[in-house]
Amino acid sequence: MPTQAHPHPVPTPATTPLTWRYPFPDRDNKEVTSPQIYYQALAGMDDGFFPLGVNGFPHGGIHLNDAAGMFGTKDGVRCIADGHIVAYKIDGAYPHLQFKDGKWAMYSTGFVLVRHTLTLPPAPNSADAQPADESHDIYSLYMHTADWATYLGDEKLKRPWWWLNIDAFRVQPGDRQLAAPDGGATGAAGAFVWTEPKASKKGGSFTAGERTGFLAEGCEVVISETRGQWVHIKTITAGHMVSPVNGGEFGWEGRNVPWKTEGDSATVTPENDWGWLYKPNLQGIKEPDSVGQVVIPPTPVFVKAGTPLGQIGEYHDYERATPLPPTPKRQLLHLEVFADEGFSAFLEKSRARAAPLPIDQRTLLVINAGAKLVTDIAPADRKLCRLHPLYRADLTTDSPVSGPWVKVQPRYRDSTTTLLMPDGPPVWIEREKLATATSTTPAWSRFPLSLQNVADPANAFALVYPRSQLDGLSVGDKAADDDRTHWWRVKFGNSDGQPTTGWICEKNHPGTQWQSPWAWPGFEKVDATGIDIADAFRRNLVLTGAADWREQKEFEPSVAAVNGSPLLQKLEHTIAMLAPSPNNGASKKPKPQNCAGKVTARAMQAALRTPWLAQALSHVILRYESEWGGDMSRWDAITPLMRNARDNWQVELQRIRKLQWWNEVKGKVAGFPGSATVHHIHPIGLIANFGGCPPTCKSDVVEFETTEGTFRISHEAFHFILSKEGYKDRPYVPGGDQSSGVTLGYGYDLGQQSHAQIETDLNGIFSPAQITRLQEAAGKQGDHARHIQPSLADIPVTVDMALRLAMVMKRRYAQQTVDAFPGASNLHPHCSGALLDLVINRGPGMEDKPHQKSRAQMRAIRSDVASENLADIPVQLRAMKALWAGTGQGGLISRREDEAVLFEKGMNCNCWR
């Protein structure tokens, strides 16, 4: 049957690229940037390998759970890319199977099906509208989701917000009531109420209106209308609406309504309109409609990448069946991605489009088989100083801001003039030796890595590294030279299959090139439709030793037919690269000509433990009939081969029939493949190809050099700090404070500085005469500062002068931040910016005031940074608010809350660019 046609004209494709997410964050709830963690998890599974299952059949998806504790699964499985939910099913309660030998098993038939549209980037230098064939739909399937009884049994479980036909919700703690503009603390946790949302350019999605009210956590509402991710409040059935600002005026004549307000400038809704809520901040409190049935939303539901789609459900195979009625014991997710037969033409068009794309759109570093890397660092060729004792080693202006090596200018003090003089030209030394460098510290005349030093062993298997994965490597595995050319130390396999590491250069490295994701580097289509499932079963019986001697002879044609298929031939090449077992020796390595007989799921499980082979398996695009559709006759053909297991197999056939949903979607979802023979794409390989640093983690940064290396804060953090300090164009003293002195621009406090520090910091920004006058305010605070401030009020401070001074000040405070919190430079720029603001405002001290625990939270944060217990840092920032409770210093309370929010924004990110 051909693909179902769209019933409406195909619009001009959107060029906004999709956002991608891995199905789960890591165990620390951070976004994953390297696919390797998933390959390791797949290697630890008992079944569900791609593209060949444990039973020897082609398998179009992967199986995942959190048995090894590698992922954060409390919110359920997440959508892997922006898309639209086109079908789903929720079991009321898990179906049970009773096998003929009396054993029981439970399993989930629940699923979520999401459609994603891949759209090619526009052709360079073309202003023409993109034709429809430059977009193509793919589908992601999340199979075996939790039943409704699971959610009823645990009210704390996160429920999908997008379930249809639920009109009653409870507010969750997604937002926090705003602090008053003139200072104070943020308020309760809950959800903002908004004015009417507006349709956005992305189909099916809407953008927020304006905040008009707030509902605290636990409030309950009934809704009347849904628009994308927004719902219209019909009534509030528990709790009441308050101002979006903590302590703000709200309502009218004692009524908590958003269409009347005592504040003249407050945003209001139309008369009798209770406003709108963001649905992901709500939890349904009614049973979803049509439990136990496949649901086709009348309008596909738009969801962003990372949206929770449901908790993982149960799936018990025969080996896990029990004599007693089953209880939950094995959560299992089957995840797959597929596309219809038109995908082949789209793939060819995609690769053709990738060729002329500009270099900045090429985010995948391809290392070809045969490429050689720099496996050994050239030995140091000199000492840091040659002729004189070292006085100090200064970083050069072109020294890289990170990496194992720094470029320095060694200096000595001339005995006759006392001037510092260079001892020869700049050289390179190890970064870790900079602080303790001596005259005899080993040094390199040139950057220690050079393409002239590439050497054997050569890379034996083509590799693709996304830029986000390279940027996510540890500090010791990334380097940069004085031209800002980047190097990365990566793992690869040699011709014996053994792991090796070497340095690769981002520019002009022989045997490498940068490619666009649209080139799909490494991906290869493999047709497995010629594999007869009964033949595959016979082959599996032979390989596992389950066939007797007569059957081994009888099954030889089946074994040969499957081994000769394109899929097995492709896998043969991969399995042949497995390193020999340590106790076997090289001579035991399987020979290529005999390897097809060794291609089993277990062999692929071993390959998944090897990064370059795991990647090769994930680049197979498998054409095969989906297990969720097609005729049952292929499964019935196995029945005569079941021998003593025939009765139990008949029971298993009942499960297979019940799991099939294809025909219930076909013809009802526009564009859905009519045929169950589709192209299966490895979900992790696909995300690795197109994904990168999530947009919520990306940030432009401001950099400061410290003894710990480069300290980066986000632009958001930088402007946050400026906004907290405030700008004035004349010297001033903050009101109501006895601890502040005369202050310049964005919070440069002369009362906290010495005469010498003021001269150093203000040099080049203010005139010498102005600096001399301003030094009179050094060390003066409170009323003493207010006394002298009028005599300085004629000194202008322009915005440019204030920004330059802010950079000087923050550079010094950045050093104080890493001194106070060692390791802070390794945090996300949002997080390091929050800690920088804390140090600017409170100072770096760790000692308590007499008879007070005033610095207990500072010490706790220092410990948290050292132990990477980042989730506790916002807790400690909020705990500090108690220090100023009831003192009238609401600005400090608000500032700690805002720092906590900023820190939380970055603490789950593993990347920033």
C-alpha angles and dihedrals in degrees: 000000000000123000113281110259122235109255092218135051113282108248124225105279117257115240096208105118118237120254114232133206134179112246092253135020117236123274090275090053091251122140113262116237100173122063090209093087088060094047088053090050091050090051088057094055122100094221145351100084122168128262096359124037131216089260090058094251123126107264123202101198145036132248122228139174136149099253090126094047093239098129142049103241103160093106093045130239116333131220109260097216143004108286149118128278105232101171141006143166133205119195114224087215129350114273115243130220123205113199121212092255089060099258121136132216135178128208142172125244091182119120146160122219118199128188119214126187118218111203122188118235112258117271111265115265092007122127094180121115111260114254119240093251090068088075127063134179123234126180132221118204125202105193130190100028122175122281125241091255089063091058092045090053094055118032090187092066112108110248124206110262093210099065108132130242097019112133102173123072141172118220116246126204097264098129137030126222111258123254117246113267091242093054138277136116130308114253140227127337116249137089135310120238114226141195118250114313120235127228113255130212091257106085116254095010131107135198126229124266118211129305111259106158146356136234117201123229110283097030112132129215141182115219132212105192141021127209112179106296094350130088129196116230114236098175139346107234099179129026125359140259121263137179117294086232119071107253092002124146115261141171130005134273093353094311118124097220129138097218095067127045139172091222113085096212099042120122112248138187125232117281112294092004111130093196135233136295131208103246098216086065090061136074121212114238098191132072112269116252120261097016109188094026136091107257122207108194110228086226115028110248114241113225130177125230108276095031110143109245100184145306118286113264136214127275121175120184123200092272089060096044117120135207090238126063106286126263127193109284110135124044113196135178122199107200124184142158124209142171134194128256092277090070092086092064091044090052091054092048090047093054091048091051092049094060098073097035115123121261094253089065093055104092101157121086109210117202109195125216106268095032115135124218134200100265099168129045114233110250117255110270100201147009122265092252125029107180109015141038112269115254095176142329114233123202111243120233090249095048111124116255093227141015137079095293136053132194113232141177109225113217136191130193113249108232095214101045100021087225120139109248131189116252099215127309125326116284139189125252135170111279093227090060096051096093093049100033119150134181090271098049108131112254142179125227089212134026106292095235120070135165087228087072099058109132147168142319095073123213107265102194128046112254134195121202120188112221090238090058092050092048088050094059118114119275092256092056096056127070140168132198129218090276089057090248109154128228128190131196108222139172122249138163126250126215091276091055092249120141117252134173130217144157120261126195123223093221132055095343106160113244095022137092139172114244136185119249085239088068088064090214113208095010116128131182115232123187114216098166089105092065110101109216092221089054090049090052092050090050091051091051090054095046094047093047093243093121118087122229093269092050092047089061093041093049097051094101091051092049091049093047094052094041089053094053120111090246096055092043089054092048091046090063091052097045090048088068094060112121114245118258110269092243095048104059129219093290090066093061109121113258116236093238092056098037100096090070088058097052102114133144088255091056089052089048087059090047090054088063089060111073099215094045092045088055091050091054090049091055095062113110102203121207107202143125112277117246087224093065143019132079121319091224092089089059093043088056089070094057096087089055095055098085109176092004093060096108093049090046090057087056091048089053088061089058092048091053092048092050094055112101103154097103091050090060101034112100092012099073116061112244095007113145112265092205122060089218101099143149111267116207122196105250095216093045090050094050091046090052098049103020128089138154106337114251090239089060099042116102141165109235144210113218132212126182116232136167087263092056129258114355111203129194125183122249086243090056092046093054090041089058092047091050091051093049093044127209129255126174094222133044110277143169118231110246126248095017129110094187099062128083136198104317131205129208111314100011104302099159112206089190090068095051138080124232090255094048092051091052091050096045099043096043110121093012101067127029118261090250092052091048090053091053093045091051087069087074094056111130095359116128140175115353091359089059092046089054093058098035097085091059089058098041093100093065108101121222112195122200090252092051090047093051092049090050090047090056091050091048095046092048088059093043090049088061090048089051095056089043090054096039110027109206095031091121089066093061127097111277091249090055096045088047091055091052091046090055090049092054093045090053102036104019126236098278121132100187120102124235113252112291092358136099090217095143101038093108092048089056091046091053090050089054091045093053091049093049094038090238090147097160090068095056096077087047090056093046090054091045089060090066089079089069091070101032111134094006097104091245096120091152091068092049090051092046093055090050092050090049089052092051092048091048091050090052092064106026095088094049124100095187141033106191 
